[in-house]
Amino acid sequence: MKNLVAITVIFSFSFGVVAQLPSKAGTSFIDYQRSFPRPSEALQKKADTLHKQFVAKKLQWPAKYLYIRSFKYDSQLEVWVKNDIKDKFQLFKTYKVCALAGTLGPKRMEGDYQVPEGFYYINEFNPRSNYYLSLGINYPNASDKILSDSLRPGSEIFIHGSCVTVGCIPIRDEQIDELYILAVHAKDQGQDFIPVHVFPIRFNVEKSEKFLENLTKDDPALKKFADRLQDAFEYFENYKQLPVVMIGDKGQYIINEVPPRKPKKVAPEKPVKKPPMVHKTRNVGTLVSSVNKWPEFPGGTEAFAKYLEALGKEMGTFLPEGIKKIYVQVEFVVDKDGVPVNFKVLKSIKDGDELNDELIVRMENMGTWKPAISEDKPVAKKMVQTVTIQVPEK
């Protein structure tokens, strides 16, 4: 096999790193992080708690090796640890990813609102993040640089706090506290390349598998891409070690020594649930999967983030008694004239019809976007966005 490039993030050696480094010779990385208010506070508040959690799970504190994997559709982020390179990874904790932008599939250009999928590593520690604390990942990686837009592939993808996103991986502030501390300890002990693998779904969850199967049935390129990610998932599930990942000359991932997959159980089909209510509908014709330019909200990405934040607070009055915050996932189409139509609520709270109905009514009036562009012509494009709805603070 020729023209292959190994992704050495999985071995934690090689590649340069742009993480923030100590400003003075002899200063440890953990002491350098303590010089910033937020990491210092997090270490004081959470280090002892984390130590006790490690002891309870019979893990050695602090972990020398950290591995992070995230599942977009399942909205989960796992943290795996070990203390010797030869040991198997052990699961320490699973966090809920509390917001999602875009849909399943890789990130291929700036402004597409997509969370990347593939094999990455942490390349930046940001103690002054606008989203409390954040850990940057090295998107675009070697594969992305071949397959993504050569001029505008996008950048600045982070795991961060605040539960707001237009293409990153957000968790709660009290969770990024913990993850940041774990990553700081691992780097302080010599793990310069903390691997982060981002998968479209959990490949061992039936509901998730069916969703991906339906999404890729008419998209062979996306199916092939997802299959290679599944190869890496299966390897780790089988051995609890990271696979060898290589990149072909066309940018494709190649996973070494993939174990045979277990045959799937064929279950009887369940009745199809009635789809959520649709409001402003149009027959938009063919929806393209690949565009040269994604739709743009009036005012751009920052304006869209502010609009979602304000909308979530306005909708807080519709939350049931006793519930202070929820996350609602909405699908809609930005038509070729820029009008958002065909709204559907994909994920919400149980018995939330009134809330969902009001949310759609308000989002239908968000204003006219700049439409997606394909081959120099405006086209209709499907969008998926998570809205954080919370009771306003008094």
Long-range contacts (C-beta under 8 A, 24 or more apart in sequence): 1-254, 2-249, 3-248, 3-249, 4-246, 4-247, 4-248, 4-249, 4-254, 5-142, 5-246, 5-247, 6-244, 6-245, 6-246, 6-247, 7-119, 7-141, 7-142, 7-143, 7-245, 7-246, 7-247, 7-253, 8-193, 9-119, 9-120, 9-121, 9-138, 9-141, 9-193, 9-195, 9-196, 10-119, 10-195, 10-242, 10-243, 10-244, 10-245, 11-193, 11-242, 12-65, 12-121, 12-191, 12-192, 12-193, 12-194, 12-195, 13-192, 13-193, 14-193, 15-121, 15-138, 15-193, 17-121, 17-123, 17-192, 17-193, 18-123, 18-124, 18-136, 19-122, 19-123, 19-124, 19-125, 19-136, 19-187, 19-192, 20-124, 20-125, 20-126, 20-127, 28-188, 29-184, 29-187, 29-188, 30-184, 30-185, 30-188, 33-125, 33-127, 33-184, 36-127, 36-128, 37-127, 38-127, 38-128, 38-132, 38-133, 39-127, 39-133, 39-180, 39-181, 39-184, 42-133, 42-177, 42-178, 42-180, 42-181, 43-181, 43-184, 45-177, 46-177, 46-178, 46-181, 47-181, 50-178, 50-181, 50-182, 53-92, 53-93, 54-92, 57-90, 57-92, 59-90, 59-92, 62-182, 62-185, 62-186, 62-189, 63-92, 63-182, 63-185, 63-186, 64-186, 64-189, 64-190, 64-191, 65-89, 65-186, 65-191, 66-182, 66-183, 66-186, 66-191, 66-194, 67-194, 67-195, 67-197, 67-242, 68-122, 68-159, 68-179, 68-194, 68-195, 68-196, 68-197, 69-196, 69-197, 69-198, 69-199, 69-236, 70-97, 70-159, 70-169, 70-196, 70-197, 70-198, 70-199, 71-97, 71-199, 71-200, 71-201, 71-202, 71-208, 72-97, 72-100, 72-104, 72-115, 72-117, 72-198, 72-199, 72-200, 72-201, 73-104, 73-200, 73-201, 73-202, 73-208, 73-211, 73-212, 74-201, 74-202, 74-205, 74-208, 75-100, 76-202, 77-159, 77-169, 77-171, 77-179, 79-179, 79-182, 80-240, 81-182, 88-239, 88-240, 88-241, 89-236, 89-240, 89-241, 89-242, 90-240, 92-182, 93-178, 95-171, 95-172, 95-175, 95-179, 96-171, 96-172, 97-169, 97-170, 97-171, 98-163, 98-170, 98-171, 98-172, 98-327, 98-388, 99-163, 99-164, 99-165, 99-170, 99-327, 99-386, 99-388, 100-165, 100-329, 100-384, 100-385, 100-386, 101-165, 101-166, 101-167, 101-168, 101-384, 101-385, 101-386, 102-167, 102-383, 102-384, 103-215, 103-382, 103-383, 103-384, 104-200, 104-201, 104-211, 104-212, 104-215, 104-222, 104-226, 105-200, 105-215, 105-222, 105-225, 106-144, 106-147, 106-148, 106-225, 107-139, 107-144, 107-148, 107-153, 107-154, 107-157, 107-167, 108-144, 108-147, 108-148, 108-149, 108-153, 108-290, 109-148, 109-149, 109-152, 109-153, 109-154, 109-293, 109-294, 110-149, 110-152, 110-153, 110-154, 110-155, 111-152, 111-154, 111-293, 111-294, 111-296, 111-301, 112-154, 112-167, 112-294, 113-166, 113-167, 113-294, 113-301, 113-383, 113-385, 114-167, 115-157, 115-165, 115-167, 115-168, 115-169, 115-198, 116-140, 116-144, 116-157, 116-198, 117-198, 117-199, 117-200, 117-225, 117-229, 118-143, 118-144, 118-197, 118-198, 118-229, 118-253, 119-143, 119-195, 119-197, 119-232, 119-245, 119-253, 120-195, 120-196, 120-197, 120-198, 121-193, 121-194, 121-195, 121-196, 122-183, 122-187, 122-193, 122-194, 122-196, 124-158, 125-180, 125-183, 125-184, 125-187, 126-158, 126-160, 129-158, 129-160, 129-161, 130-162, 131-158, 131-160, 131-161, 131-162, 131-164, 131-168, 131-170, 132-160, 132-161, 132-162, 132-173, 132-176, 133-160, 133-161, 133-173, 133-176, 133-177, 133-180, 134-158, 134-159, 134-160, 134-161, 134-168, 134-176, 135-159, 135-160, 135-176, 135-179, 135-180, 135-183, 137-196, 142-247, 142-251, 143-247, 143-251, 143-252, 143-253, 144-251, 145-251, 146-247, 146-250, 146-251, 147-250, 147-251, 159-196, 163-327, 163-388, 164-305, 164-308, 164-309, 164-388, 165-386, 166-301, 166-304, 166-305, 169-198, 195-242, 197-232, 197-236, 199-229, 199-230, 199-233, 200-226, 200-229, 203-230, 203-233, 203-234, 204-237, 206-267, 209-264, 219-289, 222-289, 224-252, 225-252, 225-253, 228-252, 228-253, 228-254, 228-255, 229-253, 230-261, 231-255, 231-258, 234-258, 234-259, 234-261, 235-259, 275-344, 276-344, 276-345, 276-346, 276-356, 277-345, 277-353, 277-356, 277-357, 277-360, 278-342, 278-343, 278-344, 279-343, 279-357, 279-360, 279-361, 279-364, 280-340, 280-341, 280-342, 280-343, 280-364, 281-341, 281-342, 282-333, 282-335, 282-339, 282-341, 282-342, 284-333, 284-335, 284-336, 284-341, 284-342, 284-380, 285-380, 286-380, 287-333, 287-380, 287-381, 287-382, 288-372, 288-374, 288-379, 288-380, 288-381, 290-374, 291-372, 291-373, 291-374, 291-379, 291-381, 292-373, 292-374, 292-375, 292-376, 293-372, 293-373, 294-372, 294-381, 295-334, 295-338, 295-369, 295-370, 295-371, 295-372, 295-381, 295-383, 296-369, 296-370, 297-366, 297-367, 297-369, 298-367, 298-368, 298-369, 298-370, 307-366, 308-385, 308-387, 308-388, 309-388, 311-359, 311-362, 311-363, 311-387, 312-387, 312-388, 312-389, 312-390, 313-390, 313-392, 314-362, 315-355, 315-358, 315-359, 315-362, 315-387, 315-389, 316-389, 316-390, 316-391, 316-392, 317-391, 317-392, 318-354, 318-355, 318-358, 318-359, 318-389, 319-355, 319-389, 319-390, 319-391, 320-349, 320-352, 323-349, 324-390, 324-391, 325-388, 325-389, 325-390, 325-391, 326-352, 326-388, 326-389, 326-390, 327-386, 327-387, 327-388, 327-389, 328-352, 328-355, 328-356, 328-359, 328-386, 328-387, 328-389, 329-384, 329-385, 329-386, 329-387, 330-359, 330-360, 330-363, 330-384, 330-385, 330-386, 330-387, 331-382, 331-383, 331-384, 332-363, 332-382, 332-383, 332-385, 333-380, 333-381, 333-382, 333-383, 334-369, 334-371, 334-372, 334-380, 334-381, 334-383, 335-371, 335-380, 336-371, 336-372, 336-377, 336-378, 336-379, 336-380, 337-368, 337-371, 337-378, 338-368, 338-369, 338-370, 338-371, 338-378, 339-368, 339-369, 340-364, 340-366, 340-369, 340-383, 346-384, 355-389, 359-387, 359-389, 363-387
